Amino acid sequence: MLDLIENFLGIPAPLLFGQLLLGLINGAFYAMLSLGLAVIFGLLNIINFTHGAQFMMGAFVAWMLLAWGGLGYWWALLIAPLIVGATGVVIERLMISRLYKLDHLYGLLLTFGIGLMIEGVFRNEFGSSGLPYRIPPELSGAWDLGFMFMPIYRGWVVVFALVCCLATWLVIEKTRLGAYLRAATENAALVQAFGVNVPRMITLTYGAGVALAALAGVLAAPIYSVNPQMGTNLIIVVFAVVVIGGMGSILGSVITGFGLGIIEGFTKVFWPEASATVIFVIMAIVLLARPAGLFGRA
Amino acid sequence: MADAIDAAPVRAQASGAPLMEVQDLEAWYGESHVLHGVTLDIREGEVVTLLGRNGAGKTTTLRSIMGLVPRRAGSIRHAGQELINARSDVIARAGIAYCPEERGIFASLDVTENLMLPPVVRTGGMAVSEIYELFPNLKERARSQGTKLSGGEQQMLAIGRILRTGAKLLLLDEPSEGLAPVIVQQIGRTIRELKRRGFTVLLVEQNFRFAQTVADRHYVMEHGRVVDMVRNEDLNTSMDRLHAYLGV
Protein backbone atom coordinates (compact mmCIF):
# COMPACT_ATOMS: atom_id res chain seq x y z
CA MET A 1 0.00 0.00 0.00
CA LEU A 2 2.71 2.45 1.05
CA ASP A 3 4.86 1.46 -1.89
CA LEU A 4 1.90 1.96 -4.14
CA ILE A 5 1.45 5.53 -2.93
CA GLU A 6 5.15 6.22 -3.37
CA ASN A 7 5.34 4.71 -6.82
CA PHE A 8 2.06 6.04 -8.07
CA LEU A 9 2.19 9.59 -6.80
CA GLY A 10 5.93 9.98 -6.67
CA ILE A 11 5.66 11.37 -3.17
CA PRO A 12 7.32 9.80 -0.12
CA ALA A 13 4.66 8.37 2.19
CA PRO A 14 6.10 10.01 5.35
CA LEU A 15 5.75 13.41 3.70
CA LEU A 16 2.17 12.68 2.66
CA PHE A 17 1.10 11.40 6.07
CA GLY A 18 3.05 14.11 7.84
CA GLN A 19 1.12 16.77 5.98
CA LEU A 20 -2.12 14.88 6.50
CA LEU A 21 -1.47 14.92 10.25
CA LEU A 22 -0.59 18.61 10.15
CA GLY A 23 -3.79 19.24 8.23
CA LEU A 24 -5.77 17.31 10.85
CA ILE A 25 -4.18 19.40 13.63
CA ASN A 26 -5.02 22.66 11.91
CA GLY A 27 -8.47 21.28 11.14
CA ALA A 28 -8.97 20.50 14.83
CA PHE A 29 -8.37 24.15 15.69
CA TYR A 30 -10.52 25.37 12.82
CA ALA A 31 -13.33 23.10 13.97
CA MET A 32 -13.17 24.11 17.65
CA LEU A 33 -13.00 27.81 16.87
CA SER A 34 -15.69 27.81 14.22
CA LEU A 35 -17.88 25.71 16.54
CA GLY A 36 -17.73 28.44 19.19
CA LEU A 37 -18.47 31.07 16.57
CA ALA A 38 -21.45 29.04 15.33
CA VAL A 39 -22.90 28.62 18.83
CA ILE A 40 -22.57 32.36 19.51
CA PHE A 41 -23.93 33.38 16.12
CA GLY A 42 -26.90 31.04 16.41
CA LEU A 43 -28.29 32.68 19.53
CA LEU A 44 -26.79 36.20 19.58
CA ASN A 45 -26.78 36.86 15.85
CA ILE A 46 -23.39 38.42 16.33
CA ILE A 47 -20.20 37.40 14.56
CA ASN A 48 -17.79 37.37 17.46
CA PHE A 49 -14.66 39.07 16.14
CA THR A 50 -13.09 38.86 19.60
CA HIS A 51 -12.81 35.09 19.13
CA GLY A 52 -9.16 35.13 18.00
CA ALA A 53 -8.15 37.27 20.97
CA GLN A 54 -10.03 34.93 23.30
CA PHE A 55 -8.21 31.92 21.81
CA MET A 56 -4.93 33.75 22.46
CA MET A 57 -6.04 34.57 26.03
CA GLY A 58 -6.61 30.85 26.63
CA ALA A 59 -2.98 30.13 25.69
CA PHE A 60 -1.70 33.05 27.78
CA VAL A 61 -3.74 32.09 30.84
CA ALA A 62 -2.24 28.58 30.54
CA TRP A 63 1.22 30.14 30.44
CA MET A 64 0.48 32.43 33.42
CA LEU A 65 -0.95 29.57 35.47
CA LEU A 66 2.32 27.69 34.97
CA ALA A 67 4.77 30.61 35.25
CA TRP A 68 3.08 32.45 38.10
CA GLY A 69 1.00 29.81 39.84
CA GLY A 70 2.91 26.60 39.19
CA LEU A 71 -0.25 24.97 37.78
CA GLY A 72 0.50 22.72 34.84
CA TYR A 73 -1.21 21.80 31.58
CA TRP A 74 -4.02 19.65 33.03
CA TRP A 75 -5.09 22.38 35.43
CA ALA A 76 -4.86 24.93 32.62
CA LEU A 77 -7.16 22.80 30.47
CA LEU A 78 -9.79 23.17 33.21
CA ILE A 79 -9.13 26.64 34.63
CA ALA A 80 -8.20 28.73 31.58
CA PRO A 81 -11.56 28.23 29.80
CA LEU A 82 -13.37 29.14 33.03
CA ILE A 83 -11.35 32.35 33.50
CA VAL A 84 -11.57 33.45 29.87
CA GLY A 85 -15.24 32.41 29.69
CA ALA A 86 -15.89 34.60 32.75
CA THR A 87 -14.32 37.59 30.98
CA GLY A 88 -16.67 36.80 28.08
CA VAL A 89 -19.65 36.90 30.46
CA VAL A 90 -18.54 40.33 31.70
CA ILE A 91 -18.05 41.65 28.14
CA GLU A 92 -21.51 40.38 27.10
CA ARG A 93 -23.26 41.86 30.16
CA LEU A 94 -21.50 45.24 30.08
CA MET A 95 -21.21 45.86 26.35
CA ILE A 96 -22.58 43.41 23.77
CA SER A 97 -26.01 43.15 25.44
CA ARG A 98 -26.57 46.86 24.82
CA LEU A 99 -26.40 46.35 21.07
CA TYR A 100 -29.05 43.66 20.49
CA LYS A 101 -31.63 46.19 19.41
CA LEU A 102 -29.30 47.69 16.78
CA ASP A 103 -28.09 46.39 13.43
CA HIS A 104 -25.79 43.33 13.64
CA LEU A 105 -23.00 45.40 12.16
CA TYR A 106 -22.59 47.21 15.48
CA GLY A 107 -21.96 43.93 17.29
CA LEU A 108 -19.33 43.05 14.71
CA LEU A 109 -17.59 46.41 15.10
CA LEU A 110 -17.73 46.25 18.89
CA THR A 111 -16.29 42.74 19.12
CA PHE A 112 -13.63 43.60 16.53
CA GLY A 113 -12.62 46.63 18.62
CA ILE A 114 -12.53 44.64 21.84
CA GLY A 115 -10.34 42.05 20.14
CA LEU A 116 -7.85 44.70 18.98
CA MET A 117 -7.70 46.19 22.48
CA ILE A 118 -7.08 42.83 24.14
CA GLU A 119 -4.30 42.02 21.69
CA GLY A 120 -2.79 45.47 22.20
CA VAL A 121 -2.71 45.01 25.95
CA PHE A 122 -1.01 41.60 25.67
CA ARG A 123 1.53 42.90 23.14
CA ASN A 124 2.35 45.77 25.47
CA GLU A 125 2.75 43.45 28.41
CA PHE A 126 4.50 40.44 26.85
CA GLY A 127 6.01 41.67 23.59
CA SER A 128 5.40 39.91 20.32
CA SER A 129 8.26 37.41 20.27
CA GLY A 130 6.32 34.61 21.88
CA LEU A 131 6.66 32.59 25.07
CA PRO A 132 7.50 28.89 25.29
CA TYR A 133 5.03 26.39 26.73
CA ARG A 134 6.18 22.82 27.10
CA ILE A 135 4.27 19.72 26.15
CA PRO A 136 3.18 17.98 29.38
CA PRO A 137 5.44 14.99 30.13
CA GLU A 138 2.51 12.55 29.93
CA LEU A 139 1.98 13.49 26.29
CA SER A 140 5.55 14.00 25.07
CA GLY A 141 7.34 11.56 22.82
CA ALA A 142 6.10 9.87 19.70
CA TRP A 143 4.63 6.60 18.51
CA ASP A 144 6.28 4.70 15.70
CA LEU A 145 3.42 3.81 13.41
CA GLY A 146 5.68 1.96 10.99
CA PHE A 147 5.33 4.39 8.14
CA MET A 148 5.81 7.56 10.21
CA PHE A 149 6.47 8.90 13.68
CA MET A 150 3.37 10.29 15.33
CA PRO A 151 4.00 12.86 18.08
CA ILE A 152 1.68 11.83 20.92
CA TYR A 153 0.67 15.40 21.68
CA ARG A 154 -0.57 15.96 18.12
CA GLY A 155 -2.67 12.82 18.24
CA TRP A 156 -4.04 14.01 21.56
CA VAL A 157 -5.04 17.38 20.08
CA VAL A 158 -6.99 15.74 17.25
CA VAL A 159 -8.79 13.29 19.55
CA PHE A 160 -9.52 15.90 22.22
CA ALA A 161 -10.90 18.37 19.66
CA LEU A 162 -13.11 15.66 18.16
CA VAL A 163 -14.45 14.79 21.62
CA CYS A 164 -15.15 18.49 22.36
CA CYS A 165 -17.01 18.91 19.07
CA LEU A 166 -19.03 15.74 19.64
CA ALA A 167 -19.87 16.79 23.21
CA THR A 168 -21.01 20.24 22.06
CA TRP A 169 -23.13 18.70 19.33
CA LEU A 170 -24.70 16.26 21.80
CA VAL A 171 -25.54 19.05 24.25
CA ILE A 172 -27.19 21.12 21.55
CA GLU A 173 -29.06 18.34 19.74
CA LYS A 174 -29.93 15.91 22.50
CA THR A 175 -30.47 17.77 25.78
CA ARG A 176 -33.17 19.97 27.24
CA LEU A 177 -30.75 22.89 27.45
CA GLY A 178 -29.97 22.37 23.77
CA ALA A 179 -33.70 22.38 22.95
CA TYR A 180 -33.96 25.78 24.69
CA LEU A 181 -31.01 27.02 22.63
CA ARG A 182 -32.45 25.79 19.32
CA ALA A 183 -35.90 27.16 20.14
CA ALA A 184 -34.50 30.53 21.24
CA THR A 185 -32.50 30.72 18.02
CA GLU A 186 -35.83 30.51 16.16
CA ASN A 187 -38.03 32.65 18.42
CA ALA A 188 -36.39 34.00 21.57
CA ALA A 189 -39.40 36.09 22.62
CA LEU A 190 -41.71 33.06 22.76
CA VAL A 191 -39.19 30.95 24.68
CA GLN A 192 -38.97 33.77 27.21
CA ALA A 193 -42.78 33.96 27.37
CA PHE A 194 -42.71 30.28 28.43
CA GLY A 195 -40.71 31.30 31.50
CA VAL A 196 -37.11 30.81 30.37
CA ASN A 197 -34.71 33.56 31.43
CA VAL A 198 -33.45 34.16 27.89
CA PRO A 199 -31.12 37.11 28.64
CA ARG A 200 -29.24 34.94 31.15
CA MET A 201 -29.15 32.07 28.65
CA ILE A 202 -27.64 34.40 26.01
CA THR A 203 -24.96 35.56 28.46
CA LEU A 204 -24.01 32.01 29.40
CA THR A 205 -24.00 30.93 25.74
CA TYR A 206 -21.55 33.69 24.91
CA GLY A 207 -19.44 32.62 27.88
CA ALA A 208 -19.50 29.00 26.69
CA GLY A 209 -18.49 29.94 23.14
CA VAL A 210 -15.62 32.02 24.51
CA ALA A 211 -14.59 29.17 26.83
CA LEU A 212 -14.39 26.87 23.79
CA ALA A 213 -12.03 29.35 22.11
CA ALA A 214 -9.90 29.48 25.25
CA LEU A 215 -9.84 25.68 25.46
CA ALA A 216 -8.51 25.59 21.90
CA GLY A 217 -5.94 28.18 23.00
CA VAL A 218 -4.68 25.91 25.80
CA LEU A 219 -4.46 23.00 23.34
CA ALA A 220 -2.49 25.22 20.96
CA ALA A 221 -0.04 26.57 23.56
CA PRO A 222 2.48 23.67 23.33
CA ILE A 223 2.30 23.56 19.50
CA TYR A 224 2.40 27.19 18.43
CA SER A 225 4.39 29.70 20.42
CA VAL A 226 2.26 31.67 22.88
CA ASN A 227 2.17 35.15 21.40
CA PRO A 228 -0.37 37.98 21.08
CA GLN A 229 -0.86 37.49 17.33
CA MET A 230 -1.52 33.74 17.44
CA GLY A 231 -5.27 34.32 17.32
CA THR A 232 -5.24 36.88 14.53
CA ASN A 233 -3.37 34.57 12.21
CA LEU A 234 -5.71 31.68 12.80
CA ILE A 235 -9.01 33.53 12.99
CA ILE A 236 -8.90 34.84 9.44
CA VAL A 237 -8.86 31.26 8.17
CA VAL A 238 -11.55 30.31 10.69
CA PHE A 239 -13.88 32.99 9.38
CA ALA A 240 -13.40 31.54 5.90
CA VAL A 241 -14.23 28.10 7.35
CA VAL A 242 -17.40 29.50 8.92
CA VAL A 243 -18.47 31.10 5.67
CA ILE A 244 -17.86 27.85 3.77
CA GLY A 245 -19.67 25.71 6.35
CA GLY A 246 -22.61 28.09 6.75
CA MET A 247 -23.20 30.56 9.56
CA GLY A 248 -24.68 29.03 12.67
CA SER A 249 -24.52 25.38 11.59
CA ILE A 250 -22.94 23.28 14.36
CA LEU A 251 -22.29 20.11 12.42
CA GLY A 252 -21.32 22.14 9.35
CA SER A 253 -18.59 24.01 11.18
CA VAL A 254 -17.07 20.80 12.57
CA ILE A 255 -17.05 18.92 9.26
CA THR A 256 -15.84 21.95 7.32
CA GLY A 257 -13.14 22.68 9.91
CA PHE A 258 -11.57 19.24 9.72
CA GLY A 259 -12.18 18.91 5.98
CA LEU A 260 -10.50 22.17 5.09
CA GLY A 261 -7.57 21.44 7.40
CA ILE A 262 -6.98 18.20 5.51
CA ILE A 263 -7.38 19.86 2.10
CA GLU A 264 -4.89 22.51 3.16
CA GLY A 265 -2.45 19.78 4.25
CA PHE A 266 -2.68 17.93 0.95
CA THR A 267 -2.23 21.15 -0.98
CA LYS A 268 1.08 21.60 0.84
CA VAL A 269 2.20 18.26 -0.63
CA PHE A 270 1.02 18.69 -4.18
CA TRP A 271 1.20 22.43 -4.75
CA PRO A 272 2.93 24.10 -1.77
CA GLU A 273 2.66 27.61 -3.19
CA ALA A 274 -1.15 27.42 -3.17
CA SER A 275 -1.52 26.10 0.40
CA ALA A 276 -1.98 29.55 1.95
CA THR A 277 -4.74 30.53 -0.45
CA VAL A 278 -6.61 27.29 -1.16
CA ILE A 279 -9.18 27.86 1.61
CA PHE A 280 -9.99 31.33 0.32
CA VAL A 281 -10.36 30.01 -3.23
CA ILE A 282 -12.82 27.41 -1.92
CA MET A 283 -14.61 30.16 0.00
CA ALA A 284 -15.03 32.22 -3.16
CA ILE A 285 -16.39 29.24 -5.10
CA VAL A 286 -18.82 28.26 -2.30
CA LEU A 287 -20.05 31.84 -1.97
CA LEU A 288 -20.77 31.97 -5.68
CA ALA A 289 -22.52 28.59 -5.79
CA ARG A 290 -24.19 28.45 -2.36
CA PRO A 291 -24.19 31.84 -0.62
CA ALA A 292 -25.63 30.33 2.60
CA GLY A 293 -22.64 27.95 2.87
CA LEU A 294 -22.47 24.17 2.47
CA PHE A 295 -24.53 23.40 5.61
CA GLY A 296 -26.29 26.74 6.10
CA ARG A 297 -30.00 27.37 5.96
CA ALA A 298 -30.64 29.65 3.01
CA MET B 1 -71.15 26.70 10.36
CA ALA B 2 -73.16 26.99 13.58
CA ASP B 3 -74.72 23.59 12.94
CA ALA B 4 -71.28 22.05 12.79
CA ILE B 5 -70.67 22.95 16.40
CA ASP B 6 -72.81 20.58 18.36
CA ALA B 7 -72.15 21.03 22.03
CA ALA B 8 -74.19 23.17 24.38
CA PRO B 9 -72.47 26.04 26.12
CA VAL B 10 -70.80 25.24 29.38
CA ARG B 11 -72.71 26.73 32.28
CA ALA B 12 -70.86 29.42 34.17
CA GLN B 13 -69.62 28.01 37.43
CA ALA B 14 -66.93 30.52 38.24
CA SER B 15 -66.99 32.31 41.54
CA GLY B 16 -64.95 34.45 43.86
CA ALA B 17 -62.57 37.35 43.27
CA PRO B 18 -61.06 37.93 39.82
CA LEU B 19 -57.95 35.85 39.09
CA MET B 20 -56.75 38.59 36.77
CA GLU B 21 -57.75 42.25 36.56
CA VAL B 22 -56.58 44.33 33.61
CA GLN B 23 -57.10 48.08 33.99
CA ASP B 24 -56.54 50.90 31.48
CA LEU B 25 -54.01 48.79 29.62
CA GLU B 26 -52.26 50.76 26.87
CA ALA B 27 -49.69 49.44 24.44
CA TRP B 28 -47.45 50.79 21.71
CA TYR B 29 -45.51 49.27 18.81
CA GLY B 30 -42.86 51.91 18.16
CA GLU B 31 -44.72 55.12 17.41
CA SER B 32 -48.11 53.53 16.91
CA HIS B 33 -50.46 53.52 19.89
CA VAL B 34 -52.35 50.23 19.63
CA LEU B 35 -54.25 49.78 22.91
CA HIS B 36 -56.05 52.79 24.37
CA GLY B 37 -57.12 51.58 27.78
CA VAL B 38 -58.33 47.97 27.93
CA THR B 39 -60.19 47.03 31.09
CA LEU B 40 -61.37 43.49 31.80
CA ASP B 41 -61.33 40.86 34.50
CA ILE B 42 -61.42 37.08 34.66
CA ARG B 43 -62.50 35.02 37.61
CA GLU B 44 -60.93 31.69 38.45
CA GLY B 45 -62.39 28.88 36.34
CA GLU B 46 -64.00 31.18 33.80
CA VAL B 47 -63.67 30.98 30.04
CA VAL B 48 -63.78 34.52 28.66
CA THR B 49 -63.46 35.53 25.02
CA LEU B 50 -62.23 38.68 23.36
CA LEU B 51 -64.32 39.30 20.27
CA GLY B 52 -63.78 41.98 17.68
CA ARG B 53 -62.88 42.71 14.12
CA ASN B 54 -59.39 42.39 12.67
CA GLY B 55 -57.14 45.08 14.10
CA ALA B 56 -59.35 45.77 17.12
CA GLY B 57 -56.45 44.94 19.45
CA LYS B 58 -57.37 41.42 20.62
CA THR B 59 -53.99 39.82 19.87
CA THR B 60 -52.14 42.87 21.18
CA THR B 61 -54.11 42.56 24.45
CA LEU B 62 -52.84 39.00 24.93
CA ARG B 63 -49.29 39.97 23.91
CA SER B 64 -49.38 42.90 26.33
CA ILE B 65 -50.54 40.72 29.21
CA MET B 66 -47.63 38.39 28.33
CA GLY B 67 -45.09 41.24 28.23
CA LEU B 68 -44.43 40.77 24.52
CA VAL B 69 -44.94 44.36 23.38
CA PRO B 70 -42.14 46.95 23.43
CA ARG B 71 -44.06 49.42 25.62
CA ARG B 72 -47.17 49.21 27.79
CA ALA B 73 -48.88 51.07 30.63
CA GLY B 74 -51.81 50.58 32.98
CA SER B 75 -52.27 47.72 35.38
CA ILE B 76 -52.30 43.92 35.11
CA ARG B 77 -52.97 42.25 38.43
CA HIS B 78 -52.77 38.48 38.56
CA ALA B 79 -53.44 36.64 41.84
CA GLY B 80 -52.68 39.86 43.71
CA GLN B 81 -49.37 40.48 41.90
CA GLU B 82 -48.85 43.55 39.67
CA LEU B 83 -47.27 42.46 36.38
CA ILE B 84 -47.28 45.62 34.26
CA ASN B 85 -43.52 46.07 34.58
CA ALA B 86 -42.56 42.41 34.75
CA ARG B 87 -40.46 40.64 32.09
CA SER B 88 -42.26 37.99 30.09
CA ASP B 89 -40.41 35.08 31.75
CA VAL B 90 -41.47 36.42 35.18
CA ILE B 91 -45.08 36.70 33.94
CA ALA B 92 -44.95 33.08 32.74
CA ARG B 93 -43.57 31.96 36.08
CA ALA B 94 -46.47 33.72 37.82
CA GLY B 95 -48.64 31.02 36.24
CA ILE B 96 -49.83 32.47 32.94
CA ALA B 97 -49.34 30.44 29.75
CA TYR B 98 -49.62 31.70 26.20
CA CYS B 99 -50.54 30.02 22.93
CA PRO B 100 -49.78 32.45 20.09
CA GLU B 101 -51.89 32.97 16.99
CA GLU B 102 -49.10 31.72 14.71
CA ARG B 103 -48.84 28.72 17.10
CA GLY B 104 -45.09 29.09 17.55
CA ILE B 105 -44.13 25.48 16.84
CA PHE B 106 -40.35 25.23 16.60
CA ALA B 107 -39.07 23.75 13.34
CA SER B 108 -35.75 22.59 14.76
CA LEU B 109 -37.48 20.61 17.54
CA ASP B 110 -39.45 17.38 17.18
CA VAL B 111 -42.95 17.00 18.62
CA THR B 112 -41.77 15.63 21.96
CA GLU B 113 -39.17 18.38 22.33
CA ASN B 114 -41.81 21.01 21.51
CA LEU B 115 -44.14 19.44 24.05
CA MET B 116 -41.49 19.35 26.78
CA LEU B 117 -40.06 22.79 26.03
CA PRO B 118 -42.04 25.12 28.35
CA PRO B 119 -40.56 24.79 31.83
CA VAL B 120 -42.83 23.67 34.67
CA VAL B 121 -43.66 26.80 36.70
CA ARG B 122 -45.98 25.26 39.30
CA THR B 123 -46.94 21.84 40.55
CA GLY B 124 -50.26 20.44 39.40
CA GLY B 125 -49.73 20.59 35.64
CA MET B 126 -51.12 17.82 33.46
CA ALA B 127 -49.04 14.69 32.92
CA VAL B 128 -47.76 14.00 29.42
CA SER B 129 -49.96 10.86 29.33
CA GLU B 130 -53.05 13.00 30.01
CA ILE B 131 -52.08 15.41 27.22
CA TYR B 132 -51.70 12.46 24.85
CA GLU B 133 -55.15 11.27 25.96
CA LEU B 134 -56.53 14.68 25.02
CA PHE B 135 -54.65 14.74 21.70
CA PRO B 136 -53.94 11.15 20.59
CA ASN B 137 -52.50 12.38 17.26
CA LEU B 138 -49.54 13.93 19.06
CA LYS B 139 -48.46 10.58 20.47
CA GLU B 140 -48.38 9.02 17.02
CA ARG B 141 -46.28 11.88 15.69
CA ALA B 142 -43.90 12.11 18.68
CA ARG B 143 -40.72 11.91 16.60
CA SER B 144 -41.89 14.11 13.71
CA GLN B 145 -40.36 17.51 13.19
CA GLY B 146 -42.70 20.09 14.75
CA THR B 147 -43.54 21.95 11.57
CA LYS B 148 -44.22 18.75 9.58
CA LEU B 149 -47.56 18.39 11.42
CA SER B 150 -50.89 19.41 9.92
CA GLY B 151 -52.37 22.75 10.98
CA GLY B 152 -54.76 21.04 13.40
CA GLU B 153 -51.99 18.92 14.94
CA GLN B 154 -49.79 22.00 15.33
CA GLN B 155 -52.63 23.74 17.16
CA MET B 156 -53.05 20.73 19.46
CA LEU B 157 -49.31 20.75 20.13
CA ALA B 158 -49.36 24.49 20.83
CA ILE B 159 -52.18 24.03 23.37
CA GLY B 160 -50.90 20.72 24.72
CA ARG B 161 -47.43 21.97 25.60
CA ILE B 162 -48.73 24.74 27.90
CA LEU B 163 -50.89 22.33 29.91
CA ARG B 164 -47.82 20.61 31.39
CA THR B 165 -46.45 23.70 33.07
CA GLY B 166 -48.89 24.05 35.96
CA ALA B 167 -50.00 27.49 34.76
CA LYS B 168 -53.71 27.88 35.53
CA LEU B 169 -54.48 30.88 33.33
CA LEU B 170 -54.27 30.14 29.61
CA LEU B 171 -54.20 32.84 26.94
CA LEU B 172 -55.28 31.27 23.65
CA ASP B 173 -55.07 33.34 20.48
CA GLU B 174 -57.58 32.15 17.85
CA PRO B 175 -57.10 28.40 18.27
CA SER B 176 -59.90 27.74 15.73
CA GLU B 177 -58.36 29.87 12.98
CA GLY B 178 -57.95 28.21 9.60
CA LEU B 179 -58.94 24.73 10.80
CA ALA B 180 -61.48 22.27 9.39
CA PRO B 181 -64.87 22.15 11.20
CA VAL B 182 -64.19 18.73 12.69
CA ILE B 183 -60.91 20.00 14.18
CA VAL B 184 -62.64 23.15 15.44
CA GLN B 185 -65.10 20.88 17.25
CA GLN B 186 -62.23 18.99 18.82
CA ILE B 187 -60.62 22.24 19.97
CA GLY B 188 -64.00 23.28 21.42
CA ARG B 189 -64.31 19.98 23.32
CA THR B 190 -60.76 20.49 24.58
CA ILE B 191 -61.49 23.98 25.92
CA ARG B 192 -64.59 22.69 27.74
CA GLU B 193 -62.52 19.84 29.18
CA LEU B 194 -59.87 22.33 30.34
CA LYS B 195 -62.59 24.37 32.06
CA ARG B 196 -63.86 21.21 33.75
CA ARG B 197 -60.33 20.61 35.03
CA GLY B 198 -60.27 24.07 36.59
CA PHE B 199 -58.23 26.03 34.04
CA THR B 200 -59.09 29.68 33.47
CA VAL B 201 -59.05 30.69 29.81
CA LEU B 202 -58.86 34.03 28.02
CA LEU B 203 -59.65 33.28 24.40
CA VAL B 204 -59.27 35.53 21.38
CA GLU B 205 -61.86 34.67 18.73
CA GLN B 206 -63.19 36.02 15.46
CA ASN B 207 -65.88 33.35 15.25
CA PHE B 208 -68.47 34.12 17.91
CA ARG B 209 -70.53 31.03 17.04
CA PHE B 210 -67.53 29.01 18.17
CA ALA B 211 -67.00 31.31 21.15
CA GLN B 212 -70.62 30.74 22.16
CA THR B 213 -70.01 27.02 22.61
CA VAL B 214 -67.16 27.42 25.09
CA ALA B 215 -67.35 30.74 26.94
CA ASP B 216 -69.02 32.18 30.03
CA ARG B 217 -68.62 35.80 29.01
CA HIS B 218 -67.56 37.80 25.96
CA TYR B 219 -65.72 41.09 25.83
CA VAL B 220 -66.08 43.06 22.62
CA MET B 221 -63.13 45.15 21.45
CA GLU B 222 -63.05 48.07 19.02
CA HIS B 223 -60.17 50.43 18.21
CA GLY B 224 -57.97 49.23 21.05
CA ARG B 225 -60.66 49.40 23.76
CA VAL B 226 -63.15 47.06 25.38
CA VAL B 227 -66.53 48.51 24.36
CA ASP B 228 -68.98 45.92 25.66
CA MET B 229 -69.38 42.78 27.72
CA VAL B 230 -72.04 40.12 27.09
CA ARG B 231 -72.81 37.09 29.25
CA ASN B 232 -73.07 33.94 27.25
CA GLU B 233 -76.68 33.35 28.41
CA ASP B 234 -77.62 36.83 27.12
CA LEU B 235 -75.94 36.24 23.78
CA ASN B 236 -79.10 35.42 21.83
CA THR B 237 -80.93 38.52 23.02
CA SER B 238 -77.86 40.66 22.24
CA MET B 239 -77.42 39.36 18.72
CA ASP B 240 -78.23 42.68 17.00
CA ARG B 241 -75.68 44.51 19.12
CA LEU B 242 -72.99 41.92 18.37
CA HIS B 243 -73.74 41.95 14.66
CA ALA B 244 -73.23 45.69 14.66
CA TYR B 245 -69.86 45.36 16.44
CA LEU B 246 -68.55 42.49 14.40
CA GLY B 247 -70.08 43.40 11.07
CA VAL B 248 -71.26 39.87 10.31
Chai-1 contact restraints between the chains, C-beta under 6 A:
chainA,res_idxA,chainB,res_idxB,connection_type,confidence,min_distance_angstrom,max_distance_angstrom,comment,restraint_id
A,A179,B,L109,contact,1.0,0.0,6.0,A-B,restraint_1
A,A179,B,E113,contact,1.0,0.0,6.0,A-B,restraint_2
A,A179,B,L117,contact,1.0,0.0,6.0,A-B,restraint_3
A,R182,B,S108,contact,1.0,0.0,6.0,A-B,restraint_4
A,A183,B,F106,contact,1.0,0.0,6.0,A-B,restraint_5
A,A183,B,L109,contact,1.0,0.0,6.0,A-B,restraint_6
A,A183,B,L117,contact,1.0,0.0,6.0,A-B,restraint_7
A,E186,B,F106,contact,1.0,0.0,6.0,A-B,restraint_8
A,A189,B,L68,contact,1.0,0.0,6.0,A-B,restraint_9
A,L190,B,G104,contact,1.0,0.0,6.0,A-B,restraint_10
A,Q192,B,S88,contact,1.0,0.0,6.0,A-B,restraint_11
A,Q192,B,D89,contact,1.0,0.0,6.0,A-B,restraint_12
A,A193,B,M66,contact,1.0,0.0,6.0,A-B,restraint_13
A,A193,B,L68,contact,1.0,0.0,6.0,A-B,restraint_14
A,A193,B,S88,contact,1.0,0.0,6.0,A-B,restraint_15
A,A193,B,A92,contact,1.0,0.0,6.0,A-B,restraint_16
A,A193,B,Y98,contact,1.0,0.0,6.0,A-B,restraint_17
A,F194,B,A92,contact,1.0,0.0,6.0,A-B,restraint_18
A,F194,B,P118,contact,1.0,0.0,6.0,A-B,restraint_19
A,G195,B,D89,contact,1.0,0.0,6.0,A-B,restraint_20
A,G195,B,A92,contact,1.0,0.0,6.0,A-B,restraint_21
A,G195,B,R93,contact,1.0,0.0,6.0,A-B,restraint_22
A,G195,B,P119,contact,1.0,0.0,6.0,A-B,restraint_23
A,G195,B,V121,contact,1.0,0.0,6.0,A-B,restraint_24
A,V196,B,D89,contact,1.0,0.0,6.0,A-B,restraint_25
A,N197,B,D89,contact,1.0,0.0,6.0,A-B,restraint_26
